[in-house]
Amino acid sequence: MRTHQKLCLSLLASTSTLLISSNLLAAPVVLELDYDIPVQQNQVAFVPFAGDSVLSPIILNDLSKTELKVTSKDLPQQPRSISELSGTLPVWQSMGIPYLVVGSTRSNRGKVVTDYEVIDIKSGRVIEGKQSLTADNNKESMRYAGHVIADKVYELITGIPGDFSGRIAYIEEVGTGKEKVSRLKVMDADGENAKTITEVAGSIFSPSWSPDGNRIAYSVQRDKSYPVIYVQNVSGGSASALTPFSGSNLSPSFSPDGSKILFSSSFEGSANIYEISASGGKPRRITNWPSSEVQPSYAPDGKSFVFVSDRSGFNKPQIYRYEFGSGNTTKVSNSGYATSPQFSSDGSQIAFLSGRSAAIMNSGGAITTNLGNTGIDEAPSFSPNGKRVVYASTQGGKGILTIKSLNGGESFGKSGQGTIRSPVWSSSPK
């Protein structure tokens, strides 16, 4: 089965080229190309790239976590390009494996260039032509390049962008009471390369990524003080206080264009939802009910947001949706206890906490996936393409981050020190 689509491809001459430095992707030339996307095929042969020992294990590991069944074992040969298949294509076709990934690396002026191809074995065609990616020759850049290649391979085969080059932010807590220390950490989507962004004596709550994947907003509550929301660049530098108001300032959420932040605050009395410039300033109150309104989260199109209110009764929180254009509010959730909503990137699903279970509902409020009781009453967070979620739990007294596939891929966990809370998945840094 094939789907015929028009896509905007980043092309330079006949080669798709990305330049990876420590933090930047080069701006592409955008052309429109009309071609067939193969879909609903579930097996890939991956040949480790010639001249490489760093990228291939990362790419193979990433792809193996998806619904694609990937193998690098018992292959008839180790080609580096389609030209080396000229005499052996029938052998590959007889194996019944639909796709083959091959490539090689080379040095160019101190950088590492990777050329690779995704081959439709049945037709002997290279899907979308040869790909080329250039990375700085250091561990950080090479690791990121591996994730970017895995993203592209997944997209060429499935027609859906990969989610490997995004990162996951989470909170790690050790100690209790006045001895509690909280760390805001960021790791790669494969559970590796964890780094501490900030550490405080006290509590950190509800991290939220900016759309470009370069900033995180989060709340900090130190001893005998109100929670304050800070915004910090992930690449370094000090955090700037966004809400120096005398109240509980919690649950920041970046607008889709990154210019504004929604948050909840009690600085004017009961908790309400406010909107503020991402660079600070005077907030604008949006809700004004006598009940408490908390945990706002922008919809992907920026035209509405979901939030939690107890207007239905004490200890009966429900999820509502506010429309910016009309100011109308409608109830979304149908369960008896619903909190911590977060949209998928296409707006069709909402991850939330249903009672004590991490769950997913559609935009109409019907639960589509129940992930069960995680032990710490937290909701899941979607990956950028909506095909996976990450959530925190406890197992054997240890904090665990679980990355779970929603479409038949492999799920896996990553343990940490103390209690792990509030993981949230970013898009790829831009």
SVG drawing of the C-alpha trace seen along z (x, -y; Angstrom):
<svg xmlns="http://www.w3.org/2000/svg" viewBox="-20 -45 60 60">
<polyline fill="none" stroke="black" stroke-width="0.4" points="0.0,0.0 1.3,-3.4 0.3,-7.0 0.9,-9.6 1.8,-13.0 3.6,-16.2 6.2,-17.2 8.6,-20.1 12.0,-18.6 15.3,-20.3 17.5,-19.8 20.8,-21.1 21.2,-20.1 20.2,-16.3 21.4,-15.8 19.5,-16.5 22.1,-18.2 22.0,-19.2 24.8,-20.9 25.1,-20.0 27.1,-22.2 26.9,-22.0 23.6,-23.9 22.5,-24.9 21.0,-23.4 21.9,-25.1 19.0,-26.8 17.9,-24.6 16.8,-25.5 13.1,-24.4 11.8,-22.9 8.6,-20.9 9.0,-17.3 6.2,-14.9 6.8,-11.3 5.4,-8.1 5.8,-7.4 5.9,-3.7 3.8,-2.9 2.8,0.1 6.1,1.9 7.6,3.2 11.1,4.5 14.4,2.8 17.9,4.1 20.5,1.8 24.1,2.0 26.5,0.2 28.0,-2.7 31.4,-2.2 34.2,-4.1 31.9,-4.8 31.8,-3.5 29.8,-6.2 26.6,-7.0 25.5,-3.5 24.9,-2.1 22.8,-5.3 20.8,-5.0 20.2,-1.3 19.2,-1.7 16.7,-4.5 15.0,-2.6 14.8,0.6 12.5,-1.3 9.9,-1.9 7.3,0.3 9.9,0.9 11.5,4.4 15.2,3.6 18.0,6.1 21.7,5.8 22.5,9.5 22.9,12.2 22.9,9.9 24.3,11.1 26.8,8.3 27.8,5.0 27.2,2.4 27.8,-1.3 25.7,-2.5 23.1,-1.3 25.9,-1.0 27.3,2.0 24.0,3.8 24.0,3.9 24.7,7.7 23.1,8.8 19.7,7.0 17.9,10.4 19.5,11.9 18.2,9.0 14.8,9.2 14.6,12.9 15.0,12.1 11.6,10.4 13.0,7.3 11.3,4.2 14.0,1.6 17.7,1.4 19.7,-1.4 23.4,-1.9 26.0,-4.6 29.5,-5.7 31.3,-8.5 34.3,-10.6 36.3,-13.6 36.1,-17.0 38.0,-20.0 37.8,-18.7 34.1,-17.7 32.4,-14.4 30.3,-13.9 27.8,-11.0 26.3,-9.9 23.4,-7.4 20.6,-5.9 17.3,-4.3 16.6,-1.7 13.3,-0.3 14.5,3.3 11.6,4.4 12.1,1.6 15.8,1.1 15.1,-2.6 16.8,-5.0 13.9,-6.8 14.3,-10.5 17.9,-10.2 21.2,-10.1 21.2,-12.0 24.2,-13.8 24.7,-15.2 27.7,-17.1 28.6,-17.2 31.3,-18.7 33.8,-16.1 32.9,-16.0 30.8,-13.6 27.8,-16.0 27.4,-16.9 28.0,-13.3 25.4,-12.0 22.9,-14.5 23.7,-13.7 22.9,-10.1 19.5,-11.0 18.8,-13.3 19.7,-10.5 17.4,-8.1 14.7,-10.8 15.1,-11.0 15.3,-7.3 12.1,-6.8 10.4,-9.5 11.5,-8.2 10.1,-4.8 6.9,-5.7 6.1,-9.2 6.0,-10.4 8.8,-12.6 10.9,-10.8 11.1,-11.9 14.7,-10.9 16.4,-14.3 14.1,-15.9 15.1,-15.9 13.4,-15.1 13.4,-17.4 12.6,-16.0 12.9,-16.7 15.1,-14.6 14.5,-15.0 16.6,-13.7 16.1,-14.3 13.0,-15.6 11.8,-18.7 14.5,-21.3 17.0,-18.8 15.3,-18.4 17.4,-19.1 15.8,-19.2 17.6,-19.1 16.2,-20.0 17.8,-17.6 17.7,-17.1 18.5,-13.8 18.4,-12.6 15.3,-10.7 17.1,-7.4 17.6,-7.9 21.3,-8.7 23.4,-11.9 21.6,-13.3 22.8,-16.7 21.8,-18.9 20.4,-22.3 19.9,-23.7 19.9,-22.6 18.0,-24.2 17.5,-23.6 13.7,-23.2 11.3,-22.0 11.1,-22.4 7.7,-21.9 6.2,-21.6 9.0,-22.2 7.8,-23.3 9.8,-23.5 9.8,-26.4 8.7,-25.4 12.3,-25.8 13.6,-23.4 16.1,-26.0 14.4,-27.2 12.6,-25.7 10.2,-27.4 9.7,-25.9 8.6,-26.8 10.9,-26.9 9.7,-26.9 12.4,-27.5 11.9,-27.2 9.2,-29.6 8.6,-31.3 6.0,-31.2 6.7,-29.3 8.2,-31.5 8.4,-30.7 11.8,-31.0 12.9,-30.8 16.3,-29.4 18.3,-28.7 19.2,-25.0 22.6,-25.8 23.6,-27.7 23.4,-31.0 21.4,-32.1 17.6,-31.8 15.4,-34.9 12.4,-35.2 9.2,-35.6 6.6,-35.9 8.0,-37.7 4.4,-37.9 3.3,-37.1 1.3,-33.9 1.7,-30.4 3.0,-30.7 2.9,-27.4 2.4,-25.3 4.0,-27.5 3.1,-26.7 4.8,-28.3 2.6,-29.5 3.2,-27.8 5.3,-30.8 7.3,-31.0 6.3,-34.6 3.9,-34.1 3.5,-31.9 0.3,-30.8 0.5,-30.1 -1.6,-29.8 -1.2,-32.1 -3.0,-33.0 -1.4,-36.5 -4.8,-38.2 -6.7,-35.7 -7.9,-32.4 -5.9,-30.6 -6.6,-31.8 -5.0,-31.5 -2.8,-34.3 -0.9,-35.0 2.4,-36.9 5.1,-37.8 7.9,-35.2 10.3,-38.0 8.3,-39.1 6.1,-42.1 2.5,-42.6 0.3,-39.5 -3.2,-39.4 -5.8,-37.5 -7.9,-35.2 -10.1,-33.2 -12.2,-34.8 -14.3,-32.1 -14.8,-31.8 -13.2,-28.3 -9.5,-27.5 -8.2,-27.2 -4.7,-25.7 -2.5,-23.7 -3.0,-25.6 -1.6,-24.1 -1.8,-25.8 -3.3,-23.9 -0.9,-23.5 -2.6,-26.1 -2.5,-28.7 -6.3,-29.4 -7.2,-27.8 -5.9,-26.1 -6.9,-23.4 -6.8,-23.8 -8.1,-22.2 -10.9,-23.6 -12.7,-22.4 -15.8,-24.4 -17.7,-21.0 -17.0,-20.5 -14.3,-20.0 -11.8,-17.3 -13.6,-16.8 -11.2,-18.5 -12.1,-18.4 -10.4,-19.5 -11.9,-22.5 -11.0,-24.3 -10.9,-28.0 -11.2,-29.6 -9.3,-32.8 -11.4,-34.2 -14.8,-33.8 -13.9,-33.6 -16.1,-30.5 -15.2,-27.6 -16.3,-24.0 -15.7,-20.9 -13.5,-18.3 -13.0,-15.4 -15.6,-12.8 -13.9,-10.9 -14.5,-11.6 -11.0,-13.1 -9.0,-14.7 -5.8,-16.8 -2.5,-17.7 -3.6,-18.0 -1.2,-18.2 -1.9,-18.1 -0.3,-16.0 1.5,-17.9 -1.4,-17.6 -4.0,-18.5 -6.0,-15.3 -5.1,-13.8 -4.7,-15.0 -2.5,-13.2 -3.8,-13.6 -4.1,-12.1 -7.4,-10.1 -7.9,-9.5 -4.6,-7.9 -3.9,-6.5 -1.8,-8.1 -4.1,-8.2 -4.7,-9.6 -8.1,-10.9 -9.2,-12.2 -10.2,-15.8 -13.8,-14.8 -12.9,-13.5 -13.1,-9.7 -10.2,-7.8 -8.2,-5.9 -5.2,-4.6 -4.9,-3.8 -1.3,-3.5 -2.2,-2.5 -1.2,-3.8 2.4,-5.1 2.7,-5.4 3.2,-9.1 0.0,-10.4 1.5,-12.0 0.3,-12.4 2.3,-11.3 3.9,-13.7 3.8,-13.1 6.8,-12.8 7.0,-15.3 5.3,-12.9 2.7,-11.6 3.8,-8.0 5.4,-7.7 4.9,-9.0 7.2,-9.5 6.0,-9.3 7.5,-9.0 6.9,-6.2 8.4,-4.3 9.6,-0.7 11.3,0.9 11.7,-2.4 13.5,-3.9 12.4,-6.7 11.9,-5.5 11.3,-7.3 9.4,-5.1 9.3,-5.8 6.3,-3.9 5.4,-3.3 1.8,-3.8 2.0,-1.9 3.7,1.4 7.3,0.2 9.6,1.2 9.1,-0.5 12.0,-1.0 12.8,-2.6 15.6,-4.7 16.2,-4.9 17.6,-7.8 18.4,-9.0 15.6,-9.7 12.2,-10.6 11.7,-11.5 8.9,-13.8 7.3,-15.7 9.1,-14.5 8.3,-16.5 9.5,-15.9 10.8,-18.7 10.8,-19.1 14.2,-19.1 16.3,-22.2 16.2,-24.7"/>
</svg>
